[in-house]
Amino acid sequence: MQYSLLTVFALFTAALAVSQQEHNEWVKRQAPSTQNGPPLSVAAMTDANGNVIEFDTAGVYLDAKAKGL
């Protein structure tokens, strides 16, 4: 796949348009928060309030198992 010079220039200028401070804020926001959340090695999900909680399989309703499939 060939890119035209204009396409490469547009991508390069878009990458430079973001300041270093904005980039660092985005990286900090995307970093996993392990202080009050579950460890990174376990399954996790979000609750209705957006909090990350550890996934508990004990409360999962298994419809196929209930129907005997």
mmCIF file as Biopython writes it, N, C-alpha, C and O atoms, coordinates in Angstrom:
data_model
#
loop_
_atom_site.group_PDB
_atom_site.id
_atom_site.type_symbol
_atom_site.label_atom_id
_atom_site.label_alt_id
_atom_site.label_comp_id
_atom_site.label_asym_id
_atom_site.label_entity_id
_atom_site.label_seq_id
_atom_site.pdbx_PDB_ins_code
_atom_site.Cartn_x
_atom_site.Cartn_y
_atom_site.Cartn_z
_atom_site.occupancy
_atom_site.B_iso_or_equiv
_atom_site.auth_seq_id
_atom_site.auth_asym_id
_atom_site.pdbx_PDB_model_num
ATOM 1   N N  . MET A ? 1  ? 0.854   -1.171  0.000  1.0 0.0 1  A 1 
ATOM 2   C CA . MET A ? 1  ? 0.000   0.000   0.000  1.0 0.0 1  A 1 
ATOM 3   C C  . MET A ? 1  ? 0.899   1.232   0.000  1.0 0.0 1  A 1 
ATOM 4   O O  . MET A ? 1  ? 1.794   1.356   0.836  1.0 0.0 1  A 1 
ATOM 5   N N  . GLN A ? 2  ? 0.666   2.105   -0.904 1.0 0.0 2  A 1 
ATOM 6   C CA . GLN A ? 2  ? 1.499   3.291   -1.006 1.0 0.0 2  A 1 
ATOM 7   C C  . GLN A ? 2  ? 0.772   4.492   -0.403 1.0 0.0 2  A 1 
ATOM 8   O O  . GLN A ? 2  ? -0.423  4.698   -0.615 1.0 0.0 2  A 1 
ATOM 9   N N  . TYR A ? 3  ? 1.522   5.258   0.337  1.0 0.0 3  A 1 
ATOM 10  C CA . TYR A ? 3  ? 0.997   6.497   0.888  1.0 0.0 3  A 1 
ATOM 11  C C  . TYR A ? 3  ? 1.550   7.659   0.054  1.0 0.0 3  A 1 
ATOM 12  O O  . TYR A ? 3  ? 2.713   7.665   -0.349 1.0 0.0 3  A 1 
ATOM 13  N N  . SER A ? 4  ? 0.709   8.602   -0.181 1.0 0.0 4  A 1 
ATOM 14  C CA . SER A ? 4  ? 1.197   9.775   -0.890 1.0 0.0 4  A 1 
ATOM 15  C C  . SER A ? 4  ? 1.973   10.659  0.085  1.0 0.0 4  A 1 
ATOM 16  O O  . SER A ? 4  ? 1.840   10.521  1.301  1.0 0.0 4  A 1 
ATOM 17  N N  . LEU A ? 5  ? 2.746   11.526  -0.436 1.0 0.0 5  A 1 
ATOM 18  C CA . LEU A ? 5  ? 3.528   12.433  0.395  1.0 0.0 5  A 1 
ATOM 19  C C  . LEU A ? 5  ? 2.619   13.315  1.242  1.0 0.0 5  A 1 
ATOM 20  O O  . LEU A ? 5  ? 2.944   13.637  2.385  1.0 0.0 5  A 1 
ATOM 21  N N  . LEU A ? 6  ? 1.499   13.696  0.685  1.0 0.0 6  A 1 
ATOM 22  C CA . LEU A ? 6  ? 0.546   14.522  1.429  1.0 0.0 6  A 1 
ATOM 23  C C  . LEU A ? 6  ? -0.025  13.771  2.627  1.0 0.0 6  A 1 
ATOM 24  O O  . LEU A ? 6  ? -0.211  14.362  3.690  1.0 0.0 6  A 1 
ATOM 25  N N  . THR A ? 7  ? -0.305  12.488  2.474  1.0 0.0 7  A 1 
ATOM 26  C CA . THR A ? 7  ? -0.834  11.689  3.575  1.0 0.0 7  A 1 
ATOM 27  C C  . THR A ? 7  ? 0.189   11.560  4.692  1.0 0.0 7  A 1 
ATOM 28  O O  . THR A ? 7  ? -0.151  11.720  5.864  1.0 0.0 7  A 1 
ATOM 29  N N  . VAL A ? 8  ? 1.403   11.280  4.352  1.0 0.0 8  A 1 
ATOM 30  C CA . VAL A ? 8  ? 2.459   11.158  5.349  1.0 0.0 8  A 1 
ATOM 31  C C  . VAL A ? 8  ? 2.667   12.490  6.057  1.0 0.0 8  A 1 
ATOM 32  O O  . VAL A ? 8  ? 2.844   12.515  7.274  1.0 0.0 8  A 1 
ATOM 33  N N  . PHE A ? 9  ? 2.649   13.570  5.337  1.0 0.0 9  A 1 
ATOM 34  C CA . PHE A ? 9  ? 2.800   14.894  5.937  1.0 0.0 9  A 1 
ATOM 35  C C  . PHE A ? 9  ? 1.639   15.194  6.883  1.0 0.0 9  A 1 
ATOM 36  O O  . PHE A ? 9  ? 1.855   15.746  7.962  1.0 0.0 9  A 1 
ATOM 37  N N  . ALA A ? 10 ? 0.417   14.842  6.499  1.0 0.0 10 A 1 
ATOM 38  C CA . ALA A ? 10 ? -0.748  15.085  7.346  1.0 0.0 10 A 1 
ATOM 39  C C  . ALA A ? 10 ? -0.657  14.274  8.641  1.0 0.0 10 A 1 
ATOM 40  O O  . ALA A ? 10 ? -0.970  14.799  9.710  1.0 0.0 10 A 1 
ATOM 41  N N  . LEU A ? 11 ? -0.242  13.028  8.570  1.0 0.0 11 A 1 
ATOM 42  C CA . LEU A ? 11 ? -0.094  12.219  9.773  1.0 0.0 11 A 1 
ATOM 43  C C  . LEU A ? 11 ? 1.012   12.749  10.677 1.0 0.0 11 A 1 
ATOM 44  O O  . LEU A ? 11 ? 0.873   12.755  11.900 1.0 0.0 11 A 1 
ATOM 45  N N  . PHE A ? 12 ? 2.097   13.187  10.080 1.0 0.0 12 A 1 
ATOM 46  C CA . PHE A ? 12 ? 3.209   13.730  10.850 1.0 0.0 12 A 1 
ATOM 47  C C  . PHE A ? 12 ? 2.802   15.014  11.576 1.0 0.0 12 A 1 
ATOM 48  O O  . PHE A ? 12 ? 3.135   15.181  12.749 1.0 0.0 12 A 1 
ATOM 49  N N  . THR A ? 13 ? 2.099   15.912  10.914 1.0 0.0 13 A 1 
ATOM 50  C CA . THR A ? 13 ? 1.682   17.159  11.552 1.0 0.0 13 A 1 
ATOM 51  C C  . THR A ? 13 ? 0.622   16.906  12.623 1.0 0.0 13 A 1 
ATOM 52  O O  . THR A ? 13 ? 0.578   17.618  13.627 1.0 0.0 13 A 1 
ATOM 53  N N  . ALA A ? 14 ? -0.223  15.912  12.423 1.0 0.0 14 A 1 
ATOM 54  C CA . ALA A ? 14 ? -1.211  15.582  13.456 1.0 0.0 14 A 1 
ATOM 55  C C  . ALA A ? 14 ? -0.524  15.040  14.705 1.0 0.0 14 A 1 
ATOM 56  O O  . ALA A ? 14 ? -0.958  15.324  15.822 1.0 0.0 14 A 1 
ATOM 57  N N  . ALA A ? 15 ? 0.527   14.275  14.531 1.0 0.0 15 A 1 
ATOM 58  C CA . ALA A ? 15 ? 1.265   13.748  15.679 1.0 0.0 15 A 1 
ATOM 59  C C  . ALA A ? 15 ? 1.973   14.868  16.436 1.0 0.0 15 A 1 
ATOM 60  O O  . ALA A ? 15 ? 2.064   14.821  17.662 1.0 0.0 15 A 1 
ATOM 61  N N  . LEU A ? 16 ? 2.465   15.854  15.733 1.0 0.0 16 A 1 
ATOM 62  C CA . LEU A ? 16 ? 3.146   16.959  16.385 1.0 0.0 16 A 1 
ATOM 63  C C  . LEU A ? 16 ? 2.191   17.983  16.992 1.0 0.0 16 A 1 
ATOM 64  O O  . LEU A ? 16 ? 2.606   18.811  17.802 1.0 0.0 16 A 1 
ATOM 65  N N  . ALA A ? 17 ? 0.925   17.935  16.610 1.0 0.0 17 A 1 
ATOM 66  C CA . ALA A ? 17 ? -0.038  18.924  17.090 1.0 0.0 17 A 1 
ATOM 67  C C  . ALA A ? 17 ? -0.370  18.732  18.567 1.0 0.0 17 A 1 
ATOM 68  O O  . ALA A ? 17 ? -0.795  19.682  19.225 1.0 0.0 17 A 1 
ATOM 69  N N  . VAL A ? 18 ? -0.188  17.539  19.098 1.0 0.0 18 A 1 
ATOM 70  C CA . VAL A ? 18 ? -0.482  17.264  20.502 1.0 0.0 18 A 1 
ATOM 71  C C  . VAL A ? 18 ? 0.725   17.673  21.329 1.0 0.0 18 A 1 
ATOM 72  O O  . VAL A ? 18 ? 1.847   17.239  21.068 1.0 0.0 18 A 1 
ATOM 73  N N  . SER A ? 19 ? 0.485   18.511  22.324 1.0 0.0 19 A 1 
ATOM 74  C CA . SER A ? 19 ? 1.595   18.947  23.167 1.0 0.0 19 A 1 
ATOM 75  C C  . SER A ? 19 ? 2.034   17.807  24.078 1.0 0.0 19 A 1 
ATOM 76  O O  . SER A ? 19 ? 1.294   16.845  24.284 1.0 0.0 19 A 1 
ATOM 77  N N  . GLN A ? 20 ? 3.233   17.925  24.616 1.0 0.0 20 A 1 
ATOM 78  C CA . GLN A ? 20 ? 3.763   16.881  25.497 1.0 0.0 20 A 1 
ATOM 79  C C  . GLN A ? 20 ? 2.929   16.781  26.769 1.0 0.0 20 A 1 
ATOM 80  O O  . GLN A ? 20 ? 2.738   15.683  27.292 1.0 0.0 20 A 1 
ATOM 81  N N  . GLN A ? 21 ? 2.434   17.900  27.273 1.0 0.0 21 A 1 
ATOM 82  C CA . GLN A ? 21 ? 1.611   17.890  28.479 1.0 0.0 21 A 1 
ATOM 83  C C  . GLN A ? 21 ? 0.304   17.142  28.235 1.0 0.0 21 A 1 
ATOM 84  O O  . GLN A ? 21 ? -0.116  16.347  29.075 1.0 0.0 21 A 1 
ATOM 85  N N  . GLU A ? 22 ? -0.344  17.386  27.095 1.0 0.0 22 A 1 
ATOM 86  C CA . GLU A ? 22 ? -1.577  16.672  26.764 1.0 0.0 22 A 1 
ATOM 87  C C  . GLU A ? 22 ? -1.309  15.174  26.612 1.0 0.0 22 A 1 
ATOM 88  O O  . GLU A ? 22 ? -2.117  14.346  27.033 1.0 0.0 22 A 1 
ATOM 89  N N  . HIS A ? 23 ? -0.183  14.838  26.015 1.0 0.0 23 A 1 
ATOM 90  C CA . HIS A ? 23 ? 0.172   13.426  25.855 1.0 0.0 23 A 1 
ATOM 91  C C  . HIS A ? 23 ? 0.386   12.763  27.212 1.0 0.0 23 A 1 
ATOM 92  O O  . HIS A ? 23 ? -0.087  11.648  27.434 1.0 0.0 23 A 1 
ATOM 93  N N  . ASN A ? 24 ? 1.090   13.432  28.121 1.0 0.0 24 A 1 
ATOM 94  C CA . ASN A ? 24 ? 1.350   12.865  29.440 1.0 0.0 24 A 1 
ATOM 95  C C  . ASN A ? 24 ? 0.068   12.711  30.242 1.0 0.0 24 A 1 
ATOM 96  O O  . ASN A ? 24 ? -0.077  11.736  30.980 1.0 0.0 24 A 1 
ATOM 97  N N  . GLU A ? 25 ? -0.872  13.655  30.117 1.0 0.0 25 A 1 
ATOM 98  C CA . GLU A ? 25 ? -2.150  13.532  30.811 1.0 0.0 25 A 1 
ATOM 99  C C  . GLU A ? 25 ? -2.933  12.333  30.297 1.0 0.0 25 A 1 
ATOM 100 O O  . GLU A ? 25 ? -3.570  11.625  31.077 1.0 0.0 25 A 1 
ATOM 101 N N  . TRP A ? 26 ? -2.888  12.104  28.991 1.0 0.0 26 A 1 
ATOM 102 C CA . TRP A ? 26 ? -3.588  10.959  28.413 1.0 0.0 26 A 1 
ATOM 103 C C  . TRP A ? 26 ? -2.968  9.654   28.902 1.0 0.0 26 A 1 
ATOM 104 O O  . TRP A ? 26 ? -3.688  8.711   29.229 1.0 0.0 26 A 1 
ATOM 105 N N  . VAL A ? 27 ? -1.646  9.594   28.955 1.0 0.0 27 A 1 
ATOM 106 C CA . VAL A ? 27 ? -0.963  8.384   29.408 1.0 0.0 27 A 1 
ATOM 107 C C  . VAL A ? 27 ? -1.298  8.116   30.867 1.0 0.0 27 A 1 
ATOM 108 O O  . VAL A ? 27 ? -1.545  6.970   31.243 1.0 0.0 27 A 1 
ATOM 109 N N  . LYS A ? 28 ? -1.310  9.162   31.696 1.0 0.0 28 A 1 
ATOM 110 C CA . LYS A ? 28 ? -1.615  8.990   33.112 1.0 0.0 28 A 1 
ATOM 111 C C  . LYS A ? 28 ? -3.048  8.509   33.301 1.0 0.0 28 A 1 
ATOM 112 O O  . LYS A ? 28 ? -3.321  7.708   34.195 1.0 0.0 28 A 1 
ATOM 113 N N  . ARG A ? 29 ? -3.956  8.988   32.472 1.0 0.0 29 A 1 
ATOM 114 C CA . ARG A ? 29 ? -5.358  8.602   32.567 1.0 0.0 29 A 1 
ATOM 115 C C  . ARG A ? 29 ? -5.552  7.145   32.154 1.0 0.0 29 A 1 
ATOM 116 O O  . ARG A ? 29 ? -6.444  6.471   32.669 1.0 0.0 29 A 1 
ATOM 117 N N  . GLN A ? 30 ? -4.723  6.654   31.229 1.0 0.0 30 A 1 
ATOM 118 C CA . GLN A ? 30 ? -4.858  5.292   30.739 1.0 0.0 30 A 1 
ATOM 119 C C  . GLN A ? 30 ? -4.127  4.269   31.608 1.0 0.0 30 A 1 
ATOM 120 O O  . GLN A ? 30 ? -4.338  3.065   31.457 1.0 0.0 30 A 1 
ATOM 121 N N  . ALA A ? 31 ? -3.276  4.738   32.509 1.0 0.0 31 A 1 
ATOM 122 C CA . ALA A ? 31 ? -2.505  3.819   33.346 1.0 0.0 31 A 1 
ATOM 123 C C  . ALA A ? 31 ? -3.445  3.101   34.312 1.0 0.0 31 A 1 
ATOM 124 O O  . ALA A ? 31 ? -4.383  3.710   34.827 1.0 0.0 31 A 1 
ATOM 125 N N  . PRO A ? 32 ? -3.202  1.810   34.563 1.0 0.0 32 A 1 
ATOM 126 C CA . PRO A ? 32 ? -4.074  1.074   35.475 1.0 0.0 32 A 1 
ATOM 127 C C  . PRO A ? 32 ? -3.925  1.566   36.905 1.0 0.0 32 A 1 
ATOM 128 O O  . PRO A ? 32 ? -2.818  1.820   37.379 1.0 0.0 32 A 1 
ATOM 129 N N  . SER A ? 33 ? -5.034  1.693   37.570 1.0 0.0 33 A 1 
ATOM 130 C CA . SER A ? 33 ? -5.038  2.139   38.953 1.0 0.0 33 A 1 
ATOM 131 C C  . SER A ? 33 ? -5.174  0.910   39.839 1.0 0.0 33 A 1 
ATOM 132 O O  . SER A ? 33 ? -6.254  0.325   39.919 1.0 0.0 33 A 1 
ATOM 133 N N  . THR A ? 34 ? -4.107  0.515   40.497 1.0 0.0 34 A 1 
ATOM 134 C CA . THR A ? 34 ? -4.138  -0.686  41.321 1.0 0.0 34 A 1 
ATOM 135 C C  . THR A ? 34 ? -4.246  -0.367  42.813 1.0 0.0 34 A 1 
ATOM 136 O O  . THR A ? 34 ? -4.277  -1.287  43.630 1.0 0.0 34 A 1 
ATOM 137 N N  . GLN A ? 35 ? -4.302  0.892   43.182 1.0 0.0 35 A 1 
ATOM 138 C CA . GLN A ? 35 ? -4.363  1.231   44.596 1.0 0.0 35 A 1 
ATOM 139 C C  . GLN A ? 35 ? -5.693  0.783   45.211 1.0 0.0 35 A 1 
ATOM 140 O O  . GLN A ? 35 ? -5.704  0.180   46.284 1.0 0.0 35 A 1 
ATOM 141 N N  . ASN A ? 36 ? -6.794  1.067   44.553 1.0 0.0 36 A 1 
ATOM 142 C CA . ASN A ? 36 ? -8.097  0.735   45.119 1.0 0.0 36 A 1 
ATOM 143 C C  . ASN A ? 36 ? -8.876  -0.237  44.247 1.0 0.0 36 A 1 
ATOM 144 O O  . ASN A ? 36 ? -10.063 -0.460  44.487 1.0 0.0 36 A 1 
ATOM 145 N N  . GLY A ? 37 ? -8.243  -0.814  43.253 1.0 0.0 37 A 1 
ATOM 146 C CA . GLY A ? 37 ? -8.910  -1.752  42.370 1.0 0.0 37 A 1 
ATOM 147 C C  . GLY A ? 37 ? -8.350  -3.147  42.535 1.0 0.0 37 A 1 
ATOM 148 O O  . GLY A ? 37 ? -7.445  -3.372  43.338 1.0 0.0 37 A 1 
ATOM 149 N N  . PRO A ? 38 ? -8.890  -4.083  41.773 1.0 0.0 38 A 1 
ATOM 150 C CA . PRO A ? 38 ? -8.371  -5.452  41.859 1.0 0.0 38 A 1 
ATOM 151 C C  . PRO A ? 38 ? -6.988  -5.552  41.227 1.0 0.0 38 A 1 
ATOM 152 O O  . PRO A ? 38 ? -6.601  -4.680  40.449 1.0 0.0 38 A 1 
ATOM 153 N N  . PRO A ? 39 ? -6.242  -6.602  41.551 1.0 0.0 39 A 1 
ATOM 154 C CA . PRO A ? 39 ? -4.931  -6.790  40.919 1.0 0.0 39 A 1 
ATOM 155 C C  . PRO A ? 39 ? -5.078  -6.970  39.413 1.0 0.0 39 A 1 
ATOM 156 O O  . PRO A ? 39 ? -6.140  -7.361  38.929 1.0 0.0 39 A 1 
ATOM 157 N N  . LEU A ? 40 ? -4.022  -6.686  38.685 1.0 0.0 40 A 1 
ATOM 158 C CA . LEU A ? 40 ? -4.081  -6.762  37.239 1.0 0.0 40 A 1 
ATOM 159 C C  . LEU A ? 40 ? -4.161  -8.185  36.709 1.0 0.0 40 A 1 
ATOM 160 O O  . LEU A ? 40 ? -4.532  -8.384  35.552 1.0 0.0 40 A 1 
ATOM 161 N N  . SER A ? 41 ? -3.828  -9.168  37.512 1.0 0.0 41 A 1 
ATOM 162 C CA . SER A ? 41 ? -3.800  -10.546 37.040 1.0 0.0 41 A 1 
ATOM 163 C C  . SER A ? 41 ? -5.137  -11.269 37.190 1.0 0.0 41 A 1 
ATOM 164 O O  . SER A ? 41 ? -5.236  -12.440 36.822 1.0 0.0 41 A 1 
ATOM 165 N N  . VAL A ? 42 ? -6.164  -10.612 37.715 1.0 0.0 42 A 1 
ATOM 166 C CA . VAL A ? 42 ? -7.478  -11.248 37.879 1.0 0.0 42 A 1 
ATOM 167 C C  . VAL A ? 42 ? -8.487  -10.590 36.942 1.0 0.0 42 A 1 
ATOM 168 O O  . VAL A ? 42 ? -8.295  -9.462  36.488 1.0 0.0 42 A 1 
ATOM 169 N N  . ALA A ? 43 ? -9.553  -11.313 36.668 1.0 0.0 43 A 1 
ATOM 170 C CA . ALA A ? 43 ? -10.613 -10.774 35.821 1.0 0.0 43 A 1 
ATOM 171 C C  . ALA A ? 43 ? -11.326 -9.645  36.559 1.0 0.0 43 A 1 
ATOM 172 O O  . ALA A ? 43 ? -11.543 -9.716  37.769 1.0 0.0 43 A 1 
ATOM 173 N N  . ALA A ? 44 ? -11.687 -8.598  35.806 1.0 0.0 44 A 1 
ATOM 174 C CA . ALA A ? 44 ? -12.339 -7.447  36.424 1.0 0.0 44 A 1 
ATOM 175 C C  . ALA A ? 44 ? -13.451 -6.939  35.519 1.0 0.0 44 A 1 
ATOM 176 O O  . ALA A ? 44 ? -13.487 -7.244  34.327 1.0 0.0 44 A 1 
ATOM 177 N N  . MET A ? 45 ? -14.346 -6.171  36.091 1.0 0.0 45 A 1 
ATOM 178 C CA . MET A ? 45 ? -15.451 -5.567  35.348 1.0 0.0 45 A 1 
ATOM 179 C C  . MET A ? 45 ? -15.808 -4.249  36.016 1.0 0.0 45 A 1 
ATOM 180 O O  . MET A ? 45 ? -15.281 -3.933  37.082 1.0 0.0 45 A 1 
ATOM 181 N N  . THR A ? 46 ? -16.689 -3.485  35.406 1.0 0.0 46 A 1 
ATOM 182 C CA . THR A ? 46 ? -17.143 -2.244  36.017 1.0 0.0 46 A 1 
ATOM 183 C C  . THR A ? 46 ? -18.567 -2.406  36.506 1.0 0.0 46 A 1 
ATOM 184 O O  . THR A ? 46 ? -19.372 -3.111  35.897 1.0 0.0 46 A 1 
ATOM 185 N N  . ASP A ? 47 ? -18.866 -1.747  37.612 1.0 0.0 47 A 1 
ATOM 186 C CA . ASP A ? 47 ? -20.237 -1.774  38.115 1.0 0.0 47 A 1 
ATOM 187 C C  . ASP A ? 47 ? -21.031 -0.624  37.495 1.0 0.0 47 A 1 
ATOM 188 O O  . ASP A ? 47 ? -20.531 0.065   36.606 1.0 0.0 47 A 1 
ATOM 189 N N  . ALA A ? 48 ? -22.247 -0.418  37.954 1.0 0.0 48 A 1 
ATOM 190 C CA . ALA A ? 48 ? -23.119 0.607   37.378 1.0 0.0 48 A 1 
ATOM 191 C C  . ALA A ? 48 ? -22.569 2.015   37.582 1.0 0.0 48 A 1 
ATOM 192 O O  . ALA A ? 48 ? -22.896 2.920   36.815 1.0 0.0 48 A 1 
ATOM 193 N N  . ASN A ? 49 ? -21.739 2.212   38.604 1.0 0.0 49 A 1 
ATOM 194 C CA . ASN A ? 49 ? -21.173 3.532   38.889 1.0 0.0 49 A 1 
ATOM 195 C C  . ASN A ? 49 ? -19.851 3.768   38.182 1.0 0.0 49 A 1 
ATOM 196 O O  . ASN A ? 49 ? -19.280 4.853   38.300 1.0 0.0 49 A 1 
ATOM 197 N N  . GLY A ? 50 ? -19.349 2.782   37.450 1.0 0.0 50 A 1 
ATOM 198 C CA . GLY A ? 50 ? -18.093 2.937   36.739 1.0 0.0 50 A 1 
ATOM 199 C C  . GLY A ? 50 ? -16.871 2.528   37.528 1.0 0.0 50 A 1 
ATOM 200 O O  . GLY A ? 50 ? -15.747 2.718   37.065 1.0 0.0 50 A 1 
ATOM 201 N N  . ASN A ? 51 ? -17.066 1.972   38.707 1.0 0.0 51 A 1 
ATOM 202 C CA . ASN A ? 51 ? -15.942 1.511   39.515 1.0 0.0 51 A 1 
ATOM 203 C C  . ASN A ? 51 ? -15.476 0.151   39.017 1.0 0.0 51 A 1 
ATOM 204 O O  . ASN A ? 51 ? -16.296 -0.693  38.658 1.0 0.0 51 A 1 
ATOM 205 N N  . VAL A ? 52 ? -14.180 -0.062  38.994 1.0 0.0 52 A 1 
ATOM 206 C CA . VAL A ? 52 ? -13.629 -1.348  38.575 1.0 0.0 52 A 1 
ATOM 207 C C  . VAL A ? 52 ? -13.645 -2.287  39.772 1.0 0.0 52 A 1 
ATOM 208 O O  . VAL A ? 52 ? -13.079 -1.988  40.824 1.0 0.0 52 A 1 
ATOM 209 N N  . ILE A ? 53 ? -14.305 -3.429  39.593 1.0 0.0 53 A 1 
ATOM 210 C CA . ILE A ? 53 ? -14.422 -4.417  40.669 1.0 0.0 53 A 1 
ATOM 211 C C  . ILE A ? 53 ? -13.946 -5.766  40.161 1.0 0.0 53 A 1 
ATOM 212 O O  . ILE A ? 53 ? -13.912 -6.011  38.956 1.0 0.0 53 A 1 
ATOM 213 N N  . GLU A ? 54 ? -13.580 -6.641  41.092 1.0 0.0 54 A 1 
ATOM 214 C CA . GLU A ? 54 ? -13.144 -7.979  40.723 1.0 0.0 54 A 1 
ATOM 215 C C  . GLU A ? 54 ? -14.349 -8.796  40.266 1.0 0.0 54 A 1 
ATOM 216 O O  . GLU A ? 54 ? -15.417 -8.728  40.874 1.0 0.0 54 A 1 
ATOM 217 N N  . PHE A ? 55 ? -14.176 -9.559  39.204 1.0 0.0 55 A 1 
ATOM 218 C CA . PHE A ? 55 ? -15.260 -10.364 38.652 1.0 0.0 55 A 1 
ATOM 219 C C  . PHE A ? 55 ? -15.454 -11.596 39.506 1.0 0.0 55 A 1 
ATOM 220 O O  . PHE A ? 55 ? -14.503 -12.330 39.775 1.0 0.0 55 A 1 
ATOM 221 N N  . ASP A ? 56 ? -16.697 -11.825 39.936 1.0 0.0 56 A 1 
ATOM 222 C CA . ASP A ? 56 ? -17.028 -12.965 40.779 1.0 0.0 56 A 1 
ATOM 223 C C  . ASP A ? 56 ? -17.940 -13.898 39.989 1.0 0.0 56 A 1 
ATOM 224 O O  . ASP A ? 56 ? -19.055 -13.517 39.636 1.0 0.0 56 A 1 
ATOM 225 N N  . THR A ? 57 ? -17.483 -15.107 39.711 1.0 0.0 57 A 1 
ATOM 226 C CA . THR A ? 57 ? -18.273 -16.041 38.900 1.0 0.0 57 A 1 
ATOM 227 C C  . THR A ? 57 ? -19.391 -16.699 39.688 1.0 0.0 57 A 1 
ATOM 228 O O  . THR A ? 57 ? -20.251 -17.345 39.089 1.0 0.0 57 A 1 
ATOM 229 N N  . ALA A ? 58 ? -19.414 -16.560 41.010 1.0 0.0 58 A 1 
ATOM 230 C CA . ALA A ? 58 ? -20.449 -17.203 41.813 1.0 0.0 58 A 1 
ATOM 231 C C  . ALA A ? 58 ? -21.831 -16.617 41.535 1.0 0.0 58 A 1 
ATOM 232 O O  . ALA A ? 58 ? -22.831 -17.326 41.650 1.0 0.0 58 A 1 
ATOM 233 N N  . GLY A ? 59 ? -21.904 -15.364 41.178 1.0 0.0 59 A 1 
ATOM 234 C CA . GLY A ? 59 ? -23.193 -14.736 40.955 1.0 0.0 59 A 1 
ATOM 235 C C  . GLY A ? 59 ? -23.649 -14.704 39.515 1.0 0.0 59 A 1 
ATOM 236 O O  . GLY A ? 59 ? -24.618 -14.016 39.194 1.0 0.0 59 A 1 
ATOM 237 N N  . VAL A ? 60 ? -22.972 -15.435 38.629 1.0 0.0 60 A 1 
ATOM 238 C CA . VAL A ? 60 ? -23.319 -15.421 37.208 1.0 0.0 60 A 1 
ATOM 239 C C  . VAL A ? 60 ? -24.436 -16.418 36.945 1.0 0.0 60 A 1 
ATOM 240 O O  . VAL A ? 60 ? -24.343 -17.581 37.339 1.0 0.0 60 A 1 
ATOM 241 N N  . TYR A ? 61 ? -25.492 -15.963 36.279 1.0 0.0 61 A 1 
ATOM 242 C CA . TYR A ? 61 ? -26.609 -16.840 35.926 1.0 0.0 61 A 1 
ATOM 243 C C  . TYR A ? 61 ? -26.274 -17.559 34.629 1.0 0.0 61 A 1 
ATOM 244 O O  . TYR A ? 61 ? -26.006 -16.922 33.610 1.0 0.0 61 A 1 
ATOM 245 N N  . LEU A ? 62 ? -26.288 -18.878 34.667 1.0 0.0 62 A 1 
ATOM 246 C CA . LEU A ? 62 ? -25.970 -19.687 33.499 1.0 0.0 62 A 1 
ATOM 247 C C  . LEU A ? 62 ? -27.271 -20.210 32.903 1.0 0.0 62 A 1 
ATOM 248 O O  . LEU A ? 62 ? -27.808 -21.221 33.355 1.0 0.0 62 A 1 
ATOM 249 N N  . ASP A ? 63 ? -27.767 -19.521 31.897 1.0 0.0 63 A 1 
ATOM 250 C CA . ASP A ? 63 ? -29.056 -19.861 31.299 1.0 0.0 63 A 1 
ATOM 251 C C  . ASP A ? 63 ? -29.037 -21.242 30.648 1.0 0.0 63 A 1 
ATOM 252 O O  . ASP A ? 63 ? -29.982 -22.015 30.805 1.0 0.0 63 A 1 
ATOM 253 N N  . ALA A ? 64 ? -27.973 -21.550 29.925 1.0 0.0 64 A 1 
ATOM 254 C CA . ALA A ? 64 ? -27.901 -22.853 29.256 1.0 0.0 64 A 1 
ATOM 255 C C  . ALA A ? 64 ? -27.884 -23.994 30.271 1.0 0.0 64 A 1 
ATOM 256 O O  . ALA A ? 64 ? -28.493 -25.040 30.046 1.0 0.0 64 A 1 
ATOM 257 N N  . LYS A ? 65 ? -27.191 -23.791 31.377 1.0 0.0 65 A 1 
ATOM 258 C CA . LYS A ? 65 ? -27.142 -24.829 32.406 1.0 0.0 65 A 1 
ATOM 259 C C  . LYS A ? 65 ? -28.501 -24.980 33.085 1.0 0.0 65 A 1 
ATOM 260 O O  . LYS A ? 65 ? -28.906 -26.092 33.426 1.0 0.0 65 A 1 
ATOM 261 N N  . ALA A ? 66 ? -29.198 -23.877 33.282 1.0 0.0 66 A 1 
ATOM 262 C CA . ALA A ? 66 ? -30.525 -23.926 33.893 1.0 0.0 66 A 1 
ATOM 263 C C  . ALA A ? 66 ? -31.526 -24.639 32.985 1.0 0.0 66 A 1 
ATOM 264 O O  . ALA A ? 66 ? -32.453 -25.285 33.473 1.0 0.0 66 A 1 
ATOM 265 N N  . LYS A ? 67 ? -31.346 -24.526 31.682 1.0 0.0 67 A 1 
ATOM 266 C CA . LYS A ? 67 ? -32.243 -25.192 30.729 1.0 0.0 67 A 1 
ATOM 267 C C  . LYS A ? 67 ? -31.819 -26.629 30.440 1.0 0.0 67 A 1 
ATOM 268 O O  . LYS A ? 67 ? -32.501 -27.343 29.705 1.0 0.0 67 A 1 
ATOM 269 N N  . GLY A ? 68 ? -30.707 -27.050 31.010 1.0 0.0 68 A 1 
ATOM 270 C CA . GLY A ? 68 ? -30.236 -28.410 30.819 1.0 0.0 68 A 1 
ATOM 271 C C  . GLY A ? 68 ? -29.532 -28.648 29.500 1.0 0.0 68 A 1 
ATOM 272 O O  . GLY A ? 68 ? -29.477 -29.781 29.023 1.0 0.0 68 A 1 
ATOM 273 N N  . LEU A ? 69 ? -28.999 -27.607 28.909 1.0 0.0 69 A 1 
ATOM 274 C CA . LEU A ? 69 ? -28.295 -27.760 27.630 1.0 0.0 69 A 1 
ATOM 275 C C  . LEU A ? 69 ? -26.836 -28.054 27.817 1.0 0.0 69 A 1 
ATOM 276 O O  . LEU A ? 69 ? -26.107 -28.210 26.837 1.0 0.0 69 A 1 
#
